[in-house]
Amino acid sequence: MEYKKNTMKEFTSKLITYMMMVCVALCTTGCGSDSDEDGTTDGTYEDMALENLNGHELKFYYEYEGKLYRAMALYVDKQGTPNVLSYSAVQMIGVTKYAYVKTSQSKAMVSMTVMYYQASPDPEGWSDPWHQYDMELNFVSGNQGYAKVTTQYKTLVNGLLTTVKKDDLWYFKIDSDELPDKTLIDICIGNSEGNDDGDGEGSSENVVTSKALKTKVNFVQDGERPCIAVGLTKNSTTGLPDKTGFCIGTSPKPTIENAIIKMNENDECLNGFSRIIGNSGTTLKRGTTYYIRPYHKTGNKIIYYEETSVETPGKNYILTITPTLTKYYNLDYNLKKEGTYTLGITCKVKTANGDKYYREELKTVGKGSGSMSWDSSKSGYDLEDIYYIEFNARDKATGILYISNMASGRAGAKRKRSSALAN
């Protein structure tokens, strides 16, 4: 009898030890991390990043109001030839450049150039079929994770063809139609950001303010997902950083710690490019004032530069464009802030020599409201060749262009119908 009791105690003790080992293993393999110098994995016991993507399909998703929606699918055949499907484009010729490099046990880099045969109309007014994607894949398990994505393309900004770069955070799933485990991945994203050195603002001794740079707002566009295009004004030729990020908030002087949107640092705005806020990730609200403040981290210090505030359309800046059954479009405006505004039209058209943009200034107005109609034939293009039309108002004092939501031309309507039938 005593022997049975001892045997049972020994079995129970081994069972508890085994269960504890299982729990430790499960708790420490939830999020991938880089290996330490001594060869340990600091929280993961397996090599999660794929050696290559040959024979695999990655489906990328973006978040909108807490839900995941399809962004892009990348399939690489067994010979290493990639094929891409972007859910915001109607048709693509293919991928001209592609590279996948595993950089650690839980990370890999993807770089590819995709040519869109016809890009669908969006708030940024795509004009160049070439899109460059650079992705940092962070694996949280063997078949899912998150990607830090930088996209570069050309678009029309204030009537000028400008190269734009934007940063997105996407979720991905490999070889599966199921959605990524957003809850698990968000925990891993939080752990990763919490482990970054100097991410918080820190003590006042570590915070510096400077007037060498100031946020420049290029345009604000209305729509279901309002967006803001920003750049930088250089107030000095010396002492400039090599890269900057932006803190965006609804109160003055947002910081890294309290910003509702934080855009990571890069060099694009310092090189004359624009960055788009609001067309991915956190959604901006209509009729809301946002404060956009540049920042730069150097050592253990954070430098904040001069902010600029801008209000999204929907409250004090209301612009609407409505198509009719004929060649005319009805234009309505209600500008409630004091100022001088130049009203205008921008439309994208197809020609025998490729897509082009047509701009027309209508008239100058002050604070107030009004209505008018615009004859599309005045553009010199047939309505059948117009993709979309935008109604806009430029504030003479600030230079900011306020843009309505887009109205489709007949070419745009045909393309939407073709896309719907294809799907």
TIPADREN-406378 format. One line per 4 residues: number of its first residue (from 0); their letters; for each residue x, y, z of C-alpha. Coordinates in Angstrom, 3 decimals, padded with zeros to 6 digits, m for minus. Layout:
N
NUM = A = X Y Z; ...;
//
This chain:
423
0 = MEYK = 000.000 000.000 000.000; 002.831 002.350 000.882; 004.528 001.477 m002.417; 001.382 002.448 m004.388;
4 = KNTM = 001.172 005.795 m002.573; 004.796 006.586 m003.356; 004.311 005.549 m006.967; 001.216 007.763 m007.266;
8 = KEFT = 003.075 010.728 m005.712; 005.970 010.260 m008.105; 003.605 010.045 m011.097; 001.688 013.156 m009.982;
12 = SKLI = 004.930 015.078 m009.505; 006.170 014.135 m012.987; 002.786 015.037 m014.512; 002.823 018.496 m012.905;
16 = TYMM = 006.412 019.070 m014.063; 005.519 018.038 m017.609; 002.458 020.300 m017.680; 004.536 023.242 m016.464;
20 = MVCV = 007.068 022.597 m019.235; 004.277 022.531 m021.821; 002.855 025.795 m020.504; 006.249 027.476 m020.602;
24 = ALCT = 006.803 026.285 m024.171; 003.386 027.528 m025.270; 003.821 030.900 m023.600; 007.243 031.512 m025.067;
28 = TGCG = 006.509 030.620 m028.701; 003.715 033.130 m029.257; 005.838 035.892 m030.784; 008.959 035.663 m032.884;
32 = SDSD = 012.151 037.517 m031.940; 015.710 037.773 m033.134; 018.399 035.486 m031.755; 020.777 036.768 m029.086;
36 = EDGT = 024.533 036.661 m029.534; 024.815 033.593 m027.329; 022.552 031.620 m029.672; 019.423 031.642 m027.523;
40 = TDGT = 016.152 032.681 m029.079; 014.711 034.843 m026.265; 011.101 033.675 m026.518; 010.943 031.288 m029.470;
44 = YEDM = 012.106 027.711 m029.916; 011.622 027.442 m033.656; 012.862 029.044 m036.849; 009.630 030.660 m038.056;
48 = ALEN = 010.653 032.777 m041.050; 010.562 030.857 m044.328; 013.839 030.325 m046.193; 012.043 031.407 m049.377;
52 = LNGH = 008.487 031.829 m050.652; 008.716 029.314 m053.500; 005.461 027.379 m053.685; 003.740 029.620 m051.125;
56 = ELKF = 001.006 032.261 m051.151; 000.972 035.253 m048.797; m002.325 037.043 m048.299; m002.030 040.540 m046.841;
60 = YYEY = m004.769 042.365 m044.928; m005.214 045.913 m043.647; m007.191 046.942 m040.582; m010.208 049.234 m040.740;
64 = EGKL = m012.307 049.916 m037.618; m010.975 046.790 m035.934; m011.674 044.455 m038.866; m009.320 042.975 m041.455;
68 = YRAM = m009.816 043.512 m045.192; m007.865 042.100 m048.133; m005.029 044.292 m049.395; m002.857 042.103 m051.618;
72 = ALYV = m001.968 038.501 m052.404; 001.532 037.389 m053.403; 001.985 033.940 m054.926; 005.416 032.564 m055.804;
76 = DKQG = 005.548 029.356 m057.831; 008.037 026.560 m057.152; 010.476 028.040 m059.670; 010.476 031.382 m057.824;
80 = TPNV = 008.304 033.362 m060.259; 006.017 035.815 m058.412; 002.473 036.885 m059.240; 000.596 039.644 m057.396;
84 = LSYS = m003.083 040.466 m057.013; m003.883 043.880 m055.534; m007.507 044.310 m054.522; m007.395 048.073 m055.229;
88 = AVQM = m006.423 047.639 m058.885; m008.423 046.395 m061.847; m005.658 044.824 m063.886; m001.889 044.321 m063.626;
92 = IGVT = 000.726 043.287 m066.139; 002.879 041.631 m063.522; 005.925 041.829 m061.286; 009.117 043.051 m062.941;
96 = KYAY = 011.469 042.870 m059.943; 011.237 040.566 m056.933; 013.525 039.575 m054.064; 013.006 037.707 m050.775;
100 = VKTS = 015.744 037.643 m048.129; 015.475 035.991 m044.732; 017.235 038.287 m042.258; 016.714 036.443 m038.943;
104 = QSKA = 014.769 033.602 m037.375; 011.559 035.636 m037.388; 012.092 038.304 m040.051; 012.435 038.569 m043.819;
108 = MVSM = 012.495 041.345 m046.420; 010.463 041.410 m049.635; 011.122 043.915 m052.394; 009.126 044.001 m055.619;
112 = TVMY = 008.047 046.308 m058.418; 004.500 045.828 m059.699; 003.124 047.314 m062.904; m000.570 048.169 m062.866;
116 = YQAS = m002.100 048.192 m066.331; m004.963 050.318 m065.077; m005.051 051.602 m061.510; m008.496 052.287 m060.128;
120 = PDPE = m009.378 055.889 m059.184; m008.559 056.660 m055.552; m008.102 059.816 m053.434; m004.461 060.102 m054.478;
124 = GWSD = m005.130 060.143 m058.229; m002.823 057.368 m059.430; m001.051 058.225 m062.642; 002.006 055.972 m062.878;
128 = PWHQ = 001.515 052.200 m063.349; 004.777 051.377 m061.533; 004.499 050.719 m057.791; 007.498 049.795 m055.643;
132 = YDME = 006.820 047.730 m052.502; 009.382 047.149 m049.725; 008.157 044.928 m046.907; 009.605 043.829 m043.580;
136 = LNFV = 007.865 040.552 m042.716; 007.663 039.785 m038.982; 006.647 036.180 m038.346; 004.795 035.502 m035.089;
140 = SGNQ = 004.327 031.848 m036.026; 005.172 029.627 m038.951; 002.303 030.874 m041.130; 001.304 034.383 m040.029;
144 = GYAK = 002.576 037.735 m038.834; 002.646 041.423 m039.688; 004.397 043.426 m042.382; 005.766 046.970 m042.320;
148 = VTTQ = 005.140 048.082 m045.899; 006.562 051.085 m047.745; 004.953 051.860 m051.106; 006.319 054.326 m053.656;
152 = YKTL = 004.556 055.589 m056.776; 003.876 058.796 m058.710; 000.732 060.863 m058.453; m000.590 064.324 m059.217;
156 = VNGL = m000.177 066.771 m056.308; m001.287 070.359 m056.887; m001.053 069.804 m060.636; 002.532 068.482 m060.476;
160 = LTTV = 003.653 064.888 m060.946; 005.174 063.961 m057.589; 006.715 060.790 m056.201; 004.848 059.727 m053.066;
164 = KKDD = 005.909 057.252 m050.416; 003.615 055.873 m047.728; 003.952 053.466 m044.810; 001.376 050.798 m043.944;
168 = LWYF = 001.034 048.050 m041.378; m000.464 044.886 m042.853; m001.249 041.470 m041.400; m000.435 038.345 m043.386;
172 = KIDS = m001.353 034.671 m043.540; 000.520 032.013 m045.517; m001.153 029.251 m047.578; m004.539 029.747 m045.943;
176 = DELP = m007.872 031.416 m046.639; m008.384 032.010 m042.912; m007.800 035.467 m041.461; m004.631 036.066 m039.434;
180 = DKTL = m004.981 035.869 m035.641; m005.200 039.618 m035.104; m005.311 039.371 m031.305; m002.070 037.384 m031.118;
184 = IDIC = m000.329 039.527 m033.709; m001.358 042.779 m031.981; 000.191 041.486 m028.750; 003.422 040.771 m030.593;
188 = IGNS = 003.371 044.213 m032.242; 002.925 045.798 m028.811; 005.798 043.787 m027.357; 008.035 044.768 m030.259;
192 = EGND = 007.283 048.472 m029.875; 007.651 048.285 m026.122; 011.160 046.859 m026.491; 012.402 049.675 m028.755;
196 = DGDG = 014.906 051.940 m027.112; 013.887 055.547 m026.714; 010.373 055.128 m028.035; 008.805 057.254 m025.325;
200 = EGSS = 009.247 060.955 m024.945; 011.176 060.552 m021.711; 012.097 063.330 m019.304; 012.073 066.991 m020.282;
204 = ENVV = 015.880 066.958 m020.391; 015.641 064.583 m023.361; 013.163 066.701 m025.363; 014.290 069.497 m027.698;
208 = TSKA = 012.177 071.818 m029.851; 013.373 073.374 m033.094; 012.038 075.743 m035.769; 014.308 074.364 m038.496;
212 = LKTK = 011.388 072.423 m040.034; 007.642 072.899 m040.242; 004.863 070.640 m041.474; 003.475 071.634 m044.883;
216 = VNFV = m000.039 070.455 m045.739; m000.453 069.997 m049.504; m004.045 068.818 m049.747; m006.950 067.365 m047.778;
220 = QDGE = m009.430 065.027 m049.482; m012.956 064.146 m048.427; m014.426 060.644 m048.576; m015.183 057.608 m046.478;
224 = RPCI = m011.507 057.626 m045.504; m010.406 061.294 m045.481; m006.709 061.730 m046.155; m004.082 064.443 m045.730;
228 = AVGL = m000.940 064.856 m047.835; 001.957 066.411 m045.909; 005.511 067.478 m046.608; 008.084 069.733 m044.928;
232 = TKNS = 009.069 073.377 m045.171; 012.752 073.947 m044.422; 013.312 077.105 m042.363; 017.057 076.501 m042.187;
236 = TTGL = 019.785 075.101 m044.413; 021.925 073.816 m041.541; 021.361 071.514 m038.618; 018.701 069.479 m040.421;
240 = PDKT = 018.121 065.822 m039.548; 018.630 063.026 m042.065; 015.088 061.718 m041.514; 011.826 062.690 m039.802;
244 = GFCI = 008.565 061.191 m038.665; 005.226 062.757 m037.777; 003.055 062.775 m034.671; m000.638 063.369 m035.415;
248 = GTSP = m003.197 064.273 m032.764; m006.392 066.242 m032.134; m004.704 068.488 m029.555; m001.769 070.877 m030.029;
252 = KPTI = 001.808 069.584 m029.776; 001.229 065.830 m030.059; 004.115 063.647 m028.883; 005.368 060.156 m029.585;
256 = ENAI = 003.626 059.013 m026.402; 000.146 060.492 m026.970; m000.181 060.720 m030.776; m003.220 058.954 m032.246;
260 = IKMN = m001.092 058.282 m035.347; 002.696 058.053 m035.344; 004.462 057.877 m038.694; 007.926 056.369 m038.483;
264 = ENDE = 010.984 058.301 m039.558; 012.293 058.268 m043.117; 013.932 060.721 m045.521; 011.185 061.163 m048.111;
268 = CLNG = 009.738 064.522 m046.979; 013.233 065.967 m046.578; 013.792 065.000 m050.221; 010.663 066.792 m051.407;
272 = FSRI = 008.223 063.869 m051.342; 004.787 063.797 m049.710; 003.392 061.355 m047.177; m000.289 060.429 m047.030;
276 = IGNS = m002.074 060.263 m043.669; m005.371 058.431 m043.269; m005.714 056.225 m046.346; m004.602 053.175 m044.338;
280 = GTTL = m004.342 052.214 m040.693; m006.123 054.617 m038.325; m009.043 056.342 m040.046; m009.264 060.143 m039.894;
284 = KRGT = m012.633 061.697 m039.048; m014.484 064.220 m041.191; m014.767 067.773 m039.884; m011.956 067.316 m037.371;
288 = TYYI = m008.875 069.454 m036.747; m005.588 067.539 m036.683; m002.211 068.773 m035.465; 000.697 067.330 m037.438;
292 = RPYH = 004.133 067.656 m035.811; 007.475 066.464 m037.239; 009.955 064.730 m034.959; 013.422 063.189 m035.053;
296 = KTGN = 015.132 060.866 m032.566; 018.871 061.172 m032.060; 020.562 059.190 m029.323; 018.444 059.539 m026.200;
300 = KIIY = 016.927 062.845 m027.328; 013.755 063.625 m029.272; 013.580 066.767 m031.391; 010.120 068.153 m032.150;
304 = YEET = 009.691 070.652 m034.990; 006.923 073.136 m035.792; 003.466 071.660 m036.212; 000.695 072.677 m038.613;
308 = SVET = m003.007 072.169 m038.003; m005.564 071.356 m040.678; m009.268 070.544 m040.633; m010.682 067.692 m042.689;
312 = PGKN = m013.728 068.469 m044.907; m017.245 067.925 m043.619; m017.804 070.790 m041.180; m016.298 074.138 m042.191;
316 = YILT = m015.157 072.996 m045.633; m017.940 071.301 m047.580; m017.488 070.532 m051.278; m019.764 068.199 m053.233;
320 = ITPT = m019.902 067.172 m056.877; m022.940 065.350 m058.269; m023.232 063.850 m061.769; m026.390 064.297 m063.821;
324 = LTKY = m027.787 062.274 m066.693; m026.140 064.660 m069.140; m022.651 066.098 m069.579; m023.165 068.503 m066.652;
328 = YNLD = m022.032 068.104 m063.034; m023.614 070.001 m060.141; m021.109 071.684 m057.821; m021.962 072.876 m054.300;
332 = YNLK = m019.710 074.553 m051.765; m020.050 075.886 m048.218; m016.865 077.522 m046.920; m017.426 078.732 m043.356;
336 = KEGT = m013.951 080.073 m042.546; m012.906 083.598 m043.486; m010.589 083.614 m046.476; m010.168 083.757 m050.236;
340 = YTLG = m010.600 080.515 m052.155; m010.023 079.540 m055.769; m012.560 076.967 m056.908; m011.510 074.484 m059.547;
344 = ITCK = m011.966 071.144 m061.260; m009.494 068.290 m061.736; m010.324 065.263 m063.853; m008.429 062.223 m065.037;
348 = VKTA = m008.941 061.287 m068.687; m007.766 058.580 m071.034; m006.175 059.524 m074.341; m004.479 057.719 m077.187;
352 = NGDK = m001.148 058.637 m075.565; m002.042 057.444 m072.078; m003.892 058.864 m069.088; m003.704 062.612 m068.480;
356 = YYRE = m005.030 065.204 m066.030; m007.100 068.249 m066.875; m007.346 071.217 m064.478; m009.630 074.210 m064.745;
360 = ELKT = m009.995 077.216 m062.447; m013.647 078.229 m062.119; m013.768 081.365 m059.973; m012.554 083.024 m056.771;
364 = VGKG = m014.900 083.256 m053.787; m014.818 084.292 m050.159; m016.492 082.855 m047.106; m019.980 081.621 m047.960;
368 = SGSM = m021.898 079.051 m049.946; m023.069 078.632 m053.502; m023.921 076.308 m056.363; m022.999 076.069 m060.028;
372 = SWDS = m022.808 073.545 m062.839; m019.792 072.420 m064.830; m019.956 071.401 m068.482; m017.588 068.445 m068.936;
376 = SKSG = m017.272 069.188 m072.657; m015.326 072.364 m071.752; m012.415 070.108 m070.868; m012.029 069.214 m074.523;
380 = YDLE = m012.557 065.535 m073.714; m015.589 063.373 m074.249; m017.379 062.243 m071.095; m016.818 058.661 m072.263;
384 = DIYY = m013.061 059.254 m071.784; m013.226 060.782 m068.295; m012.411 058.464 m065.373; m013.337 060.802 m062.526;
388 = IEFN = m013.817 064.468 m061.602; m012.908 066.288 m058.375; m014.218 069.657 m057.174; m011.668 071.608 m055.123;
392 = ARDK = m011.022 074.885 m053.327; m007.536 076.271 m052.658; m007.091 078.526 m049.628; m005.054 081.480 m050.912;
396 = ATGI = m003.554 082.211 m047.472; m002.337 078.699 m046.616; m002.045 077.118 m050.071; m003.965 074.062 m048.843;
400 = LYIS = m006.147 072.388 m051.472; m009.468 071.061 m050.139; m010.822 068.324 m052.413; m014.282 066.792 m052.644;
404 = NMAS = m014.993 063.121 m052.933; m014.650 061.875 m056.504; m017.456 061.626 m059.043; m017.057 059.024 m061.767;
408 = GRAG = m017.025 059.852 m065.446; m018.380 057.332 m067.886; m014.955 055.757 m068.395; m014.693 055.292 m064.634;
412 = AKRK = m018.193 053.855 m064.423; m017.384 051.366 m067.197; m014.233 050.308 m065.384; m016.134 049.783 m062.144;
416 = RSSA = m018.702 047.634 m063.956; m015.908 045.606 m065.585; m014.266 045.110 m062.202; m017.578 043.996 m060.645;
420 = LAN = m018.167 041.493 m063.444; m014.618 040.170 m063.114; m015.113 039.579 m059.420;
//
